[in-house]
Amino acid sequence: MKQLRFFTAIIEQDEDWFVALCPELDIASQGRSVEDARGNLAEAIELFFEVADAAEIEQRLHSDIYVTQVGVPVG
């Protein structure tokens, strides 16, 4: 049985598309909706693990990812 792992998905709108990025693996995908972009990203990550060898996974996998906000004065 395959092990379920969770990865970060950062999704932003770019005109008519939504672009999804997984920073742990530097894999991106897109879709016409947030749900499509998220699903396409999950598929891209799954395909990566199906074809990548252990050395490539180790090289690309970044385990310390922090998603936060910063405040800066503007204007």
C-alpha positions in Angstrom: 0.0 0.0 0.0 1.2 3.5 -0.8 2.0 5.9 2.0 0.0 9.1 2.0 2.3 12.2 2.3 1.2 15.8 2.5 2.9 18.7 0.7 2.4 22.5 0.6 0.3 23.9 -2.3 0.6 27.6 -2.9 -2.0 28.7 -5.5 -2.3 32.2 -7.1 -4.3 33.5 -9.9 -2.6 34.6 -13.1 -5.1 36.2 -15.3 -7.6 33.5 -16.3 -5.5 30.6 -14.8 -4.6 29.5 -11.3 -1.0 28.5 -10.8 -0.1 25.9 -8.1 3.3 25.5 -6.7 4.7 22.8 -4.4 7.8 24.5 -2.8 9.1 21.2 -1.2 9.7 19.7 -4.6 9.7 22.8 -6.9 6.9 21.3 -9.0 4.2 23.5 -10.5 0.9 23.1 -12.4 -2.1 25.1 -13.4 -5.8 25.0 -13.9 -8.9 27.1 -14.7 -10.0 27.0 -11.1 -8.4 26.6 -7.7 -9.7 23.0 -7.5 -8.3 22.2 -10.9 -4.9 23.7 -10.2 -4.7 21.8 -6.9 -5.8 18.5 -8.5 -3.3 19.0 -11.4 -0.5 19.7 -8.9 -1.4 16.6 -6.9 -1.2 14.6 -10.2 2.2 16.1 -11.1 3.6 15.3 -7.7 2.3 11.7 -7.9 3.8 11.3 -11.4 7.2 12.7 -10.1 7.3 10.0 -7.4 6.4 7.3 -9.9 9.4 8.2 -12.2 12.0 9.8 -10.0 14.8 7.7 -8.5 15.8 8.0 -4.9 18.7 10.4 -5.6 16.5 12.9 -7.5 13.9 12.8 -4.8 16.6 13.4 -2.1 18.1 16.3 -4.2 14.8 18.1 -4.8 13.0 17.5 -1.5 13.1 20.5 0.8 11.6 19.5 4.1 11.8 22.9 5.9 9.2 25.0 4.2 7.6 27.9 6.1 4.6 29.8 4.8 4.0 33.0 6.6 3.2 36.7 6.0 5.4 39.7 6.6 4.3 43.3 7.2 6.1 46.2 5.5 5.3 49.9 5.3 4.3 51.1 1.9 3.2 54.4 0.4 
